[in-house]
Structure formats: structure tokens, C-alpha cells
């Protein structure tokens, strides 16, 4: 895989991973969440709170970062990263999550 294709793959994975917590009610789109016994209707799905969605985003940020690191190492020597790199990519990940946040919390539902 060349550098351009690897770059576009990381960008696409970043967009998908940043929006994944907002477009489903399952943990990492795989584990269904159930209500605790005695908290209302048993068996109904539980809505993920925002804190759990943000925690899921942090884990997905590190997964995408590991994928990017593996692709970079496969292409050639990896470059050393400092805290500024992680601060910028973390902010970029939050910006990429904005469409999912808007769809979940800011859009009017009829």
C-alpha cells in the first residue's frame, strides 16, 4: 500500500470511528446495553449517556492511532511524535465527530 492510500484509509477510519458512538446505542457497535433489574421496563435497551459516548470515542481514537502507526511502520520508518501531535489529532478527532453529535443531540426530532 502506498503512502497516499494509507493516508486516505486513516482519514476514512477516523471519520467512521469518531461518529460511531453517536449513531448507535450499542457499546462499540457490538455490545448491547441492558437496563439493570428494577429500573423500569426489563429487557428494553438502555440509551448511552454522553459520558459513555465520549469514553468510547477516546478508546476509538487510540485504536485509529494504532492503525495509523502500523501503516506508517509498514511504509517506512515511523516518525517520533511529541505531545503536540497528540493534542492536534485529538482535537481533529473531536471535529470529525461533530456531524454525529449534531445528529444525536442538536437535531430536532418530530
TASUL-V663994 format. One record per residue. N is the residue number from 1. RES is the residue in one letter. OMEGA is omega in radians with two decimals (* if undefined). NEAR is the number of other ideal C-beta (glycine too) atoms within 12 Angstrom. Layout:
n,res,omega,near
N,RES,OMEGA,NEAR
N,RES,OMEGA,NEAR
This chain:
n,res,omega,near
1,X,3.14,15
2,X,-3.05,12
3,X,-3.12,15
4,X,3.13,12
5,X,3.11,14
6,X,3.12,22
7,X,3.13,17
8,X,3.09,16
9,X,3.12,23
10,X,3.11,30
11,X,3.12,22
12,X,3.11,18
13,X,3.09,26
14,X,3.11,30
15,X,3.14,23
16,X,-3.11,25
17,X,-3.14,32
18,X,-3.10,35
19,X,-3.09,29
20,X,-3.12,32
21,X,-3.07,36
22,X,-3.07,31
23,X,3.05,22
24,X,-3.13,23
25,X,3.11,25
26,X,3.10,20
27,X,-3.06,22
28,X,3.12,21
29,X,-3.10,20
30,X,-3.03,11
31,X,3.12,15
32,X,3.14,17
33,X,3.13,21
34,X,3.07,18
35,X,3.05,16
36,X,-3.13,12
37,X,3.10,9
38,X,3.14,7
39,X,3.10,11
40,X,-3.07,13
41,X,-3.14,12
42,X,3.09,12
43,X,3.12,12
44,X,3.11,14
45,X,-3.14,17
46,X,3.10,20
47,X,3.14,19
48,X,3.04,27
49,X,-3.11,16
50,X,-3.13,17
51,X,3.11,11
52,X,3.08,21
53,X,3.12,31
54,X,3.07,23
55,X,3.07,17
56,X,3.09,33
57,X,3.12,32
58,X,3.11,22
59,X,3.12,21
60,X,3.06,33
61,X,-3.14,30
62,X,3.08,20
63,X,3.10,23
64,X,3.09,31
65,X,3.09,26
66,X,3.08,18
67,X,3.13,23
68,X,3.11,33
69,X,3.12,23
70,X,3.12,18
71,X,3.12,25
72,X,3.13,23
73,X,3.14,14
74,X,-3.14,17
75,X,-3.10,20
76,X,3.12,12
77,X,3.09,9
78,X,3.13,16
79,X,3.09,12
80,X,-3.11,10
81,X,3.07,15
82,X,-3.05,10
83,X,-3.14,10
84,X,3.11,11
85,X,-3.11,18
86,X,3.09,18
87,X,-3.13,14
88,X,-3.14,14
89,X,3.06,25
90,X,3.09,24
91,X,3.10,16
92,X,3.10,22
93,X,3.08,35
94,X,3.10,23
95,X,3.11,18
96,X,3.13,29
97,X,-3.07,34
98,X,3.12,20
99,X,3.11,20
100,X,3.10,30
101,X,3.13,22
102,X,-3.13,14
103,X,-3.09,17
104,X,-2.94,24
105,X,-3.02,19
106,X,-3.12,12
107,X,3.11,12
108,X,3.09,7
109,X,-3.14,7
110,X,*,3
